[in-house]
Amino acid sequence: MTDKNRRDQLKALFGTVDTAPQPEPKPVNPAPVEDNLPEQPKQRTASGAIKAMGLSLGGISRELEDARKIRESLEGSERVIEIDPQLIEYSFVEDRLSHNFGLDETFRELVESIKLNGQQVPILVRPHPERHGYYQTAYGHRRLRAAAELKLPVQAIIRELSDAQLVVAQGKENAERRDLSFIERAFFARNLIDRGFSRSVVQDALALHKAEMTRYLQVVDAIPKPILQAIGPAPKVGRPRWVKLADMLRKPEGRDAAQKVVQQDHFKLHGSDGRFDAVFERLLDLNKPAATKAGKTDPAAARDICDGNGDVIAQLLNNKKERSIGFADTVPEGFVDFVAGELNGLLQRYRSERKA
């Protein structure tokens, strides 16, 4: 079909063709016509226009179908689809201390919830960078494990992600869901750094300031990984007690004592918070002054400092070997730093009052 014919068909389709009037055949026996009758409309042969319309509508239908397929392919990365869990690998960066050690104490609840109510929130995956037809998880690892255990397809969103975009999405989703404990966030940060990601990417992934991330890394680096994995996520343990534990584990005798605790047969019978407490209490006992451990504490050498309600907020040690203040775990976060900043002023005030 020539271009001219196509143009003619399109014009016919949209009523833009000025068809030339066809000569009317002269009747053999014309009937008399009355002058007062309305003029009858002339009949035109529309077979060409109808044919053109049919061809054009067929072309439009094919174009609409093609557009639909293109739109679906473009939107496919954001649509929720079902994928066989066997085709999905976990993220290349660990963010949890519970996946591989049987320490995820709420996982059974998640399995039962999905079994009864179905998967409510899709996971996010990207096409696997090395295995064609496979995917890699950005977030939703627990939902993926639950679906695999139930032998159900997992609902997922597929998105093209770079390595940096994947870990940022992984970190942000955990932060928004408040899904990681303090030590797991520190563990995730260390794993990202070890993988070669810049500090700016890690800070973005965990929504941390520079100073905060430094504290995270200082804590996790002071705790031997076997001890950290044995304790697990300890979701109810906040930053102050992890900082204290890290400080006690910097000494060789502290690490040796902690290792003995985690190797005890009954250690794993506790929940993750209980396992933390077992290690923490053992190291506290190890770091008590000898007189205290022997039960011969001199009231003048060790004195509790209480708040207005009578609760102990610190302990003052003042003897020949040690002069220090140890703060209780219950003091507000940041209070220790506040006190440290006031010490110089207090010392000057003390000296001034002594001179007076």
Secondary structure, DSSP 8 states (H G I E B T S, - for coil): --HHHHHHHHHHHTT------------SS-----TTS---------HHHHHHHHHHHHHHHHHHHHHHHHHHHHHGGGSEEEE-GGGEE--SS---SSTTTT--TTHHHHHHHHHHH---S-EEEEE-SSSTT-EEEEE-HHHHHHHHHHT--EEEEE----HHHHHHHHHHHHHHTT-S-HHHHHHHHHHHHHTT--HHHHHHHHT--HHHHHHHHHHHHHS-HHHHHHH---TT--HHHHHHHHHHTTSHHHHHHHHHHHTSTTGGGS-HHHHHHHHHHHHHHHTS-HHHHTT---TTTEEEEE-TTS-EEEEEEESSS-EEEEE-TTS-TTHHHHHHHHHHHHHHHHHHHHH-
